[in-house]
Amino acid sequence: MPLPKISTPTFELELPSTGQTIKYRPFLVKEEKVLLFALESENTKQITNAVKTVIKNCISTKGIKVEDLPTFDIEYLFLNIRGKSVGEELDVNLICPDDGQTSVPVKINVEDIEVQKPEGHTTQIKVTDEVMLEMKYPSLNQFIKENFQAEGNDAEKSFDMIASCVSQVFTEDEVWTAEDCTKKEIVEFLEQMNSTQFRKIEKFFATMPKLSHTISIKNPNTNIESEVVLEGLASFFA
């Protein structure tokens, strides 16, 4: 006689990048093992791939390509999946800013952590009066490729990342999609820009949405209260 199946609850959340509602379940022991092995390796690429694997397994909504999701979607998804799996509160040790050395343990509720989108941020960039760019956010696959697989110096990798995030170039009369252009053509298009125009693209990356949470802590030695801003998934597991 086969052993009984254990039912698993399903939850919903909205992807910060699109607002699409997706369904997911908590991760199971088999997936927790994958994470633990990766964390023990202390290898960033291995950890990133483990997170991707867990999210893939836990999402039940059809048509979601985890590899193509922006990194901030990945971080938000993983944080919520973990919250439903092992508890809604995170125990984090924070360093007090006033002395730079005193560590204070705090608890943070996962539901209070959100992806923040800076005011004025947009995916559409006006290059000239006639030419516009539509940008897309770096995907997890792009992040892994540029940080762990790409050869070359940091400037080259940064430029490759920018080129890979161009979605469309358009004027009032014509539209060129990235899929219809070669990488060389996109790079050459970007290289035509002057510094002012290119800074607009750099601003897109600098103001991208990010997982962020601000918390007040009090130094027990000085009694000084400070605000600490946590950004990115890693900061919530310090």
Secondary structure as UniProt FT lines:
FT   STRAND          11..14
FT   TURN            16..18
FT   STRAND          21..24
FT   HELIX           29..41
FT   HELIX           44..58
FT   TURN            62..63
FT   HELIX           66..68
FT   HELIX           71..86
FT   STRAND          89..95
FT   TURN            97..99
FT   STRAND          103..109
FT   HELIX           110..112
FT   STRAND          114..116
FT   TURN            119..120
FT   STRAND          124..126
FT   STRAND          132..135
FT   HELIX           140..144
FT   HELIX           145..149
FT   HELIX           154..164
FT   STRAND          166..170
FT   STRAND          175..177
FT   HELIX           178..180
FT   HELIX           183..191
FT   HELIX           195..206
FT   STRAND          210..218
FT   TURN            220..222
FT   STRAND          225..231
FT   HELIX           233..237
//
